[in-house]
Amino acid sequence: MTQTGARMNVAPEIIFLSGSLSEDSKTRLIADWCAGQCVGRGALTHVFLGTDLEFPFYRPGAAARDRPEIRDYLRAMERADAVVLVSPAYHGGVSGLLKNAIDYVNELADADRPLLDGRAIGCIAVARGEQGATSTLAMLRTIGHALRGWPTPLGVALSNEQAHTDSGGAPVVERTRAQLKVMLGQVISHSRITARRRASRTPAGTRR
């Protein structure tokens, strides 16, 4: 961490949640590509793949929170300066896997930064058809607001060829790449502000 005058330069920490269990899913490939774009702009990133999110069904206060993988996930979400949600469209909505993982964020309701309060939330929906992509994107944005976060002005709904990627995982359609880069730019801009605020606090949540 460096400091120039009164302004600190802190690398923002951005969490990506991929809501598909398929290893070669477009959802996973796009999440990985987006994370790489953020790293290239100075952010620290962590991608939770679908296999990382195979938690028991959420029950408030249940002992399942004591599982190490859930504790690690909640610590990452609590520390995050921004979150990007990437979901396949299943019957017009968010995948159950991703929704269940998001439900666990309720365990952060009493944290110093409750839920995802004040954090930028990028939303990406991936579907075979336009209707499913659009309705899933709307659901992701609604969830972001419910978690007290700030969904970015641009959300991205990808359908059919718009979601195709090359062998390296990069979107092949120029418009898709452009949309994702704009949205990620909004995530990074907001997350830098959030990161500076986080760094100005002690672990107990009081300002130095």
Secondary structure as the mmCIF struct_conf table of DSSP 4:
data_model
#
loop_
_struct_conf.conf_type_id
_struct_conf.id
_struct_conf.beg_label_comp_id
_struct_conf.beg_label_asym_id
_struct_conf.beg_label_seq_id
_struct_conf.end_label_comp_id
_struct_conf.end_label_asym_id
_struct_conf.end_label_seq_id
STRN STRN1 THR A 2 THR A 4
TURN_TY1_P TURN_TY1_P1 GLY A 5 ALA A 6
STRN STRN2 ARG A 7 ASN A 9
STRN STRN3 GLU A 13 SER A 18
TURN_TY1_P TURN_TY1_P2 GLU A 23 ASP A 24
HELX_RH_AL_P HELX_RH_AL_P1 LYS A 26 GLY A 40
TURN_TY1_P TURN_TY1_P3 ARG A 41 GLY A 42
STRN STRN4 LEU A 44 PHE A 48
HELX_RH_3T_P HELX_RH_3T_P1 GLY A 50 LEU A 53
HELX_LH_PP_P HELX_LH_PP_P1 PHE A 55 TYR A 58
TURN_TY1_P TURN_TY1_P4 PRO A 60 GLY A 61
HELX_RH_3T_P HELX_RH_3T_P2 ALA A 63 ASP A 66
BEND BEND1 ARG A 67 ARG A 67
HELX_RH_AL_P HELX_RH_AL_P2 PRO A 68 ARG A 79
BEND BEND2 ASP A 81 ASP A 81
STRN STRN5 ALA A 82 TYR A 90
TURN_TY1_P TURN_TY1_P5 HIS A 91 GLY A 92
STRN STRN6 GLY A 93 VAL A 94
HELX_RH_AL_P HELX_RH_AL_P3 GLY A 96 ASP A 103
HELX_RH_3T_P HELX_RH_3T_P3 TYR A 104 LEU A 108
TURN_TY1_P TURN_TY1_P6 ALA A 109 ASP A 110
BEND BEND3 ALA A 111 ARG A 113
TURN_TY1_P TURN_TY1_P7 LEU A 115 GLY A 118
STRN STRN7 ALA A 120 ALA A 127
BEND BEND4 ARG A 128 GLY A 129
HELX_RH_AL_P HELX_RH_AL_P4 GLU A 130 ALA A 146
TURN_TY1_P TURN_TY1_P8 LEU A 147 ARG A 148
STRN STRN8 TRP A 150 PRO A 151
BEND BEND5 PRO A 153 PRO A 153
STRN STRN9 VAL A 156 SER A 159
HELX_RH_3T_P HELX_RH_3T_P4 ASN A 160 ALA A 163
STRN STRN10 THR A 165 THR A 165
TURN_TY1_P TURN_TY1_P9 SER A 167 GLY A 168
BEND BEND6 GLY A 169 GLY A 169
STRN STRN11 PRO A 171 PRO A 171
BEND BEND7 VAL A 172 VAL A 173
HELX_RH_AL_P HELX_RH_AL_P5 GLU A 174 ALA A 199
TURN_TY1_P TURN_TY1_P10 SER A 200 SER A 200
STRN STRN12 ARG A 201 ARG A 201
TURN_TY1_P TURN_TY1_P11 PRO A 203 ALA A 204
BEND BEND8 GLY A 205 GLY A 205
STRN STRN13 ARG A 207 ARG A 207
#
